[in-house]
Amino acid sequence: MNREVLSLVSILIIISIIITVPSAYANPGQFILKQSSYTPEKVFPGDTDIKFTVTILNSGDYVRDVSVRLILPTGFSSTYAGSNSEGIGNVDEEESATVYFYIDIDQQVTPNYYELPLEVKFEDSGETLHVPIVVSEKAIFQAISIETNPQEIHVGDTGVIVRVTLKNTGQVTAESVQVQLVVGSAFSGSTIDSLGIMNPGETRLATFTIDVDKSASPGQYPTQLSISWTQQGADEVLTQNLSVAITVTQVPLYITILLVLAVIAVIIVAAKWLQKRGMLPLPKALAKYAGGSESQTYQPMRLHLERLTFLPEILF
């Protein structure tokens, strides 16, 4: 009986050696993730130029031509071409290698815990490790409406009031909220407003005062709202950009006509005043309406109210 038990144990030991020994040599470059970190320590949707520091350890035999690539899922991207991969070269047994990656996180990425696949290749083999990252939640703003006073803006208008209703649609309170209306050369004026604290779901009105440049052309002008704020747990100022549009219309024709007539009226009044004092010759076109002839154009002109009926004839 004892012999049978001993024989059985011997067989199991032999089988164990046969199974274990080949597997130890099947993957001579057994890499493990020794350490990983990223800067800044807290990241949010919309962050760019995030620096990953990753250290891997070769727990197997000496390997050659080692390279690594951080595989980025939807919503994550490399800051610049090739910033998510790096060549290491040859790695000895029990040797560590540190690599650096730079990535961006899209504004639409859902805050969550992620494990980014790290592809390690060497010689004719390879394996995949996983690098963790936590994307934290931040305040999210939405432009609910935009209105101007006056409602219709014209080229050359000054003191135009622009009001933008903003809402914090996130689940985090935003503090020290500041909004800037980023305008091009067509506008100028007071384009920054401070809104203070905005709780989740709260709306606030950002107000700006702008002038429309006289050289601006009628049309729709895409502009940008640049929002900056701080929040609990964030070491840096957070930002978000929103797109809005301001429409500039042509000055109505009747206003142009009234302005022209007003200028003409001023000229006529001034000419009348100068003619009465003999300081200005009477224009030939007005001589017959002043009750004289061309030879009398250097005499003071007497224009009576009823004689202003000559204006339409001169103009048209």
Secondary structure as GFF3:
##gff-version 3
##sequence-region A 1 316
A	DSSP	alpha_helix	2	26	.	.	.	ID=ss1
A	DSSP	beta_strand	31	39	.	.	.	ID=ss2
A	DSSP	beta_strand	50	58	.	.	.	ID=ss3
A	DSSP	beta_strand	63	70	.	.	.	ID=ss4
A	DSSP	beta_strand	76	78	.	.	.	ID=ss5
A	DSSP	beta_strand	85	91	.	.	.	ID=ss6
A	DSSP	beta_strand	96	105	.	.	.	ID=ss7
A	DSSP	beta_strand	112	122	.	.	.	ID=ss8
A	DSSP	beta_strand	125	135	.	.	.	ID=ss9
A	DSSP	beta_strand	141	149	.	.	.	ID=ss10
A	DSSP	beta_strand	153	154	.	.	.	ID=ss11
A	DSSP	beta_strand	160	168	.	.	.	ID=ss12
A	DSSP	beta_strand	174	182	.	.	.	ID=ss13
A	DSSP	beta_strand	187	190	.	.	.	ID=ss14
A	DSSP	beta_strand	192	198	.	.	.	ID=ss15
A	DSSP	beta_strand	203	212	.	.	.	ID=ss16
A	DSSP	beta_strand	219	230	.	.	.	ID=ss17
A	DSSP	beta_strand	238	249	.	.	.	ID=ss18
A	DSSP	alpha_helix	253	276	.	.	.	ID=ss19
A	DSSP	alpha_helix	284	287	.	.	.	ID=ss20
A	DSSP	three_ten_helix	288	290	.	.	.	ID=ss21
A	DSSP	three_ten_helix	294	296	.	.	.	ID=ss22
A	DSSP	three_ten_helix	305	309	.	.	.	ID=ss23
A	DSSP	alpha_helix	310	315	.	.	.	ID=ss24
###
